[in-house]
Amino acid sequence: MHILLGLLGIIGALALWYWRIKALRDAAGELGDAAGDVRLAVRRFGYKRRHKTHPADCVEDARLAASGIALAIAGCDGPLSRDELSAMAAEAKRVFGTSQDESTEIAAFGRWVQGQCKTPEEVVRRLSRIVRKEAGADGSMQLIDLVPRVAKADGQELTERQMDLINQLHRELSA
């Protein structure tokens, strides 16, 4: 009987380690996919990093800037969720009229560029200039409309900080 229990214990331990290694492999694959999406977006949208310039200041496409702003505000209540990233891709497809692949790349690039800034306030300050300059008043209003939809995609209501950032965004785009 004790031999049977020992065998079951060994099989259980092996199954646990197999499950953990499989989960790590899946996570690494997702990270690789995200990195690939950013690389594709960099090529597709012509992003060029300039020497001694902050990465957010090198963005020239208003769609990429809008994605970075929306995801920075959405990420104020905790780490970005899959729902928020999916919502950003769906909003990019709807608002910007892009294909599914292009909208996924816009969301991936937005996630990357917002991660290059220290705070969401910095993201709003840096990237709102690009939206205002490249998209004008119509694009600015579309951005203000899509931000709450992306931020609420995880099922939570907007926090006070998110509301403050949306107000800051409104001020920056109106200036």
Salt bridges, closest charged atoms under 4 A:
GLU30 OE1 - ARG82 NH2 2.74
ASP57 OD2 - ARG126 NH1 2.47
GLU60 OE2 - ARG50 NH1 3.46
ASP61 OD2 - ARG63 NH2 2.99
GLU91 OE1 - ARG94 NH2 2.85
GLU91 OE1 - ARG149 NH2 3.08
GLU102 OE1 - ARG44 NH1 3.79
GLU102 OE2 - ARG63 NH1 3.41
GLU105 OE1 - ARG44 NE 2.87
GLU121 OE1 - ARG161 NH2 3.03
GLU122 OE2 - HIS54 NE2 3.62
GLU122 OE2 - ARG126 NE 2.79
GLU134 OE2 - LYS133 NZ 3.89
